[in-house]
Amino acid sequence: MLSKVSFRATLIALCTMLSAAAHAMADTARQVDIPAGKLSEALLTLSKQYSADLVYRPEQILGVKTRGAHGFLTTEQAVTQLLQGTPLEVRTDPSGAMLIAPPSTAGAQGPDPSHAPGAPSREASGGSQEGKKNSSDGFRMAQVDQRTNSAPASIENGASSQHGETDAQLQEIVVTAQKRTERLINVPQSVSVLSGDEIARLGAVQFSDYASSIPGLSFKTGGAGYNQISLRGVTTGTEASPTVGIYVDEVPFGSSTAFAFAARFALDMGLFDIDRIEVLRGPQGTLYGASAMGGLLKYVTKKPDMNTFGVDVQSGVSATKEGSINYNAAIVFNAPLIEDKAALRASLFESHDGGYIDNVELRETNVNRSNVYGGRITLLLNPIDSLSINLSGFVQNISRAGEAAVDRDFNGQPLAGELAQQRGFSDTFDQHFRLLSGTLNYDLGWGKLTSITSYQTIRSAWIDDLSFEFVPFGLGPYSALADSINLNTDKTTQEIRLTSNDTDTVQWVVGGFYTHETSCDCETFVTKGLTGSVIPNDLLLFALPTSFKEYAAFGDVTWHVTRQFEVTGGVRQSHNSQVFTQNASGALGASSPTQRTGESVRTYLAGASYHLTDHATGYFRYATGYRPGGPSIAERDPVTGLASGPTSFAADSLKSYEVGVKAESTDRRFGIDFATYYIDWANIQLATTVANTFGTFTNATGPAHIQGAELTLSARPVPELTMRGTMAYQHGYLTQADADLHARAGERLPNSPRFSGGATADYVFGDVAWHPTLGTTVQYVGERNASFDADPHFLQYRLPAYTAVDLRAGFEVGRGEGRVVTLQLFVHNLFDERGQLAAQTQFGKAQVSIMQPRTIGISAATHF
């Protein structure tokens, strides 16, 4: 009969042999997505995905919480992540056996239970003699997969305790670009990510604060809430409908039609309590559908934490040269409601931009001052291990007193002052955005079922001063004239999809999507008489109610042919329909009967990627995208007085060919992300202007071609220093002349710099009291055209290149006293560059958006 000691030795030997065998059979990393919670449950979850051995004592993990594990990881890396922040660590002996124990008591033969809280004494457990280690009594063996891969174990800080690695590693980034959690380095397409920490370091509180740091992203802006976004040069200057999709987590934002100014009013989201911003370049037509032909901008919010109660507070104040005081404040509250079952996260935020542009005609100062305020509340429920329900509400209001634009002539000289404009009416802007959403995830064992339901409302009111365009032409006894615009959108969406397990050889996602939205563009002219008082007029009053529906089915599949090589294919079949009515009256108005349009569009994805090593991937990607067509606005014929012009416009389409490589050094101190692409854009949608100065929609006669490249270099040569450099080149041009654009063949597409780039560097003095930090950001944007050379309505204006430099310095106070407050001093636009961001040109002058002058401030953040 075997003695008890012999039995223990035999058990340990058996575990070691099984572990070594599993280690030999499984040598590749896998995708892991384990939420925070109980460590014991996390190990069981891991054991469902892998098939090797892990040895631990149950009493040593009793009550221990884990932060979770996420990413493309080996078993050792996944377990290391699960143990971060716990009093335990994982040890691997030469045979490959993995043992979990407190650091001071783990040996090659196993953990010593005598040091575990509540563990039985050596005598009670039948331990060996004093001075010898208890080897196996009470051990538990969980089936996990030990795979060899030197990819990092830490998602949060890029550090790993294994293989002798130090903290001098680049941060690991996880994204959901392909609607599954993946390491950024393994995603076979060009993606940029700004983490919440990076947003804080930039001091960004609205879209224009971070936009220039994204390679290949261009924008036109008129201040908070008024942003038109393009990626990779997919723009004609003034868009009929968006070319870039905007998402809040899993929910698409805004109208899909051309009748709600959706292209101009891209979501300008308050940036507090944001986990990250993902920017996906190139068409995203199979997974994200319409209006993502240039790419996707995705705001990923932070989710409730089921294990930790906490309060985060942030505030800041700054002063702008030639302007006023800016401030911002935010608070977030996180509370576990039922242990491991329910948690609530709520936040409130406000940011005030004091403005820096004056309206000399109305004698108003800092007219571009604005307020953005709102809040989010999220309830996360896990009633059972396999089911997760996320319910969220988001409220945001934007109020702006005027437009962030100055008046220039077409040589770039100021007409009213360097930071001044002339407006008969203030260009005010107000927007109320409301979003309710619910996301359900259910683990079926063989895959995951996801359902996303949302309802949103957008209410925007905008005054567009037209005095300079109309009053000099004697339209009436008016001293000022403006277009008062009210835009209303109600949108419901539903998506259901099935996703395969990340460990399958063939990975797939299939689903369906539905949206129903109603919008109304309601406009009227407002006028001032010669005395400056508002007077009635009979010039224009119209309403454009429209209804839009889309049904779509989609699917993507990836086949891992070998460990290194995989191929991907996808398709999306969409059908959309619109109902549109034009009701108008007045001297300039024209009504038209209700119109109905419908179309079916199919988009495709094909690609292949090859993992040259565990740290380098090359890929090819072919993708298509589109924007929906629809009815067109009827124009009033100046001769007959009747409605005229095209009755509808068709969907445009885009084909993209992309080749890229992503790589990092084996010690993960240096990284490179490079992509080059060629785009064929056909049947281009145009927002054109005809004789009476009002717009309609049509399609260009010929295609445009865009070719370019993007490069991102990252480095962390020592633990204290992190650096990143970016560069983008893009050249877009029309292949043939177009009468509606008044453009010649070969003419460059507007609003896209040929070259742009930037660099950031941050240094942390980790061994110095107060942990000071120093950082800088440099951004360069090349020369751009605002329009086409021969356009008589939107005259050509050359936007010169500009370079902006930011500095920042931070430190901590209260360390060792129970609460740490992080302070950051910053200078934005150090050299007070008058960078010209964008220009809107019409009838004799250019309205040019100017970069915020030098701004000096301080911000503070703390956690309770």
MOCOR-V27125 format. One record per run of one state. SS is the DSSP state (H for helix, E for strand, C for the rest). FROM is the first residue (numbers start at 1). TO is the last residue. Records with the same first field share a line. If there is no record, write none. Layout:
BEGIN
SS=FROM-TO  FROM-TO
END
This chain:
BEGIN
C=1-3  26-29  35-36  50-51  62-64  67-68  74-74  84-88  93-97  102-102  108-109  112-112  116-138  145-173  176-181  187-190  203-206  214-216  224-225  232-243  249-250  253-264  266-273  282-294  302-309  321-324  339-341  354-357  360-363  365-369  385-386  401-404  409-413  415-419  422-428  444-446  466-466  474-479  501-505  529-533  536-540  561-564  586-591  614-615  628-629  632-634  637-642  645-647  650-651  665-669  683-684  690-694  700-703  719-720  735-737  739-742  744-747  749-754  765-772  782-783  786-797  800-801  814-820  829-835  843-844  851-854  864-864
H=4-25  39-49  58-61  75-83  103-105  113-115  184-186  196-202  207-213  467-473
E=30-34  37-38  52-57  65-66  69-73  89-92  98-101  106-107  110-111  139-144  174-175  182-183  191-195  217-223  226-231  244-248  251-252  265-265  274-281  295-301  310-320  325-338  342-353  358-359  364-364  370-384  387-400  405-408  414-414  420-421  429-443  447-465  480-500  506-528  534-535  541-560  565-585  592-613  616-627  630-631  635-636  643-644  648-649  652-664  670-682  685-689  695-699  704-718  721-734  738-738  743-743  748-748  755-764  773-781  784-785  798-799  802-813  821-828  836-842  845-850  855-863
END
